[in-house]
């Protein structure tokens, strides 16, 4: 039996709170996952698809940011979707913001089908 939307959301939050973002991708994401950011940037396009692309995206984040702290809240379910609210205190280790500590505040909207996350959309203002 496939996990419910709430089950998937709770597990995502649990893994994120432990800093296990790649484990979350490997365990919870569908092979054809779609990820949508607010905008394109030089490191990655706004829309990415496929589990390998999302693994690389997450590894890029880990490799290029020093995380001082994070907070993950939720999930807030609604039908086949849920929202997770995330706050990060990070210092980029490369790129135009290298060495500039910043606080990020974002919401992720996740869509679940057959017990797997099939789409993630992020909402934030930089």
N, C-alpha and C positions, 0 to 999 in steps of 0.2 A: 504494500500500500504506500502510495506517495505521501510525503510529508505535506502537511497543510501550509498555507501561506504564513500563518502565525508561527508554526514550528520552524520554518525556514528563517523567518525574521528573527526569532529568538536566538537561533544558532548563529546567525550572522553577527548579531550584537555581542553574543558571548565571545566569539573568536576575535572580533575587533577590539573588545576590551582587553584581550590578552595580547594584542599586537600581532595576531596571526592572520594577517590579511591574505597572504598567499594560500594558506590553508583553507580560508573561506572560499576563495576562488576555486580551488581544486575540489572541494567537497560540495559546494552549493550551486555552482554555476553550470548552466547548460553548455554543450559544446559550441552552439551557435549564438552565444550570448552577444547582445548588442549593448554598447556603452556609449552614452551621450554626455559630453561635457557642455558647459555654457558657451565656450568658444574654442576655436583652433588656437594652438600655440606652436612654437617651433619644435617642441619635443614630441608632440602628438596631435593627430587630427581631432576635430570635435566629435566625430562619429567613428567608432571602431567596432569591428565584429569578429567573433571567433575567440575561443578559449585561449589560444596561444597569444593573440594580440593583447588580451586582457591580462594575462600573466606577465607579459613584457612591460605593460603599462604599470602594473603594481610593483614590479621589480625596479623599474626606473625610479619610481617615487621613493622606495626604500634606499636605493643607491645614491640619491641626490638630495636627501633631506635628513637633517639631524632632528629627531623628534624629542622635545623636552617634556611634553605632556599631551594627553588626549582625553577626550570624554566622548562617549557614545551613548545616546539615549534612544529609547524605543524598544521594540518596533511599535509603530502605530498602524495597525492593519485596516484595510478597506477592500473587501472582496478578494481579488487575485493580486492585490498590490499592498505594499506597506512602505512607510517612510521611516528612515533612521536619521536622527539629527546628530551631527558630528562636529566637534570642536578640536582644533589642533593648535599646538604651540610648536612651531618648527623654525629651523634656520636652514635655508637652501645651502647646499655645499657646491653648487655649480650654477651657471646661468647668470642672467642679469641681476638677480636678487641675492647672489652669493653673499653669505655672511650677514644678511639682514634678517634678524629674528622677526617673525610675524605670527599673528594669530589668524587662523582660518575658521570660519563658521559656515557650515554647509548642511544641506539636507539632500538625502539620496532617496529617490523614488524607485522602488524595485517591483518588477512584475514577475510573478511565479506561475509556471505551467508544469504540470506533472512532477511537482516536488522540487523543481530546479528554478533558479533565477534565470530568466530569459532576456531581461532588459534592466539596465540601471541608468537612471538619469540624475544628474547632479545639478543643484541649484545653489548659487552663491554669487556674491558681488565682491570683486577684488578692488 
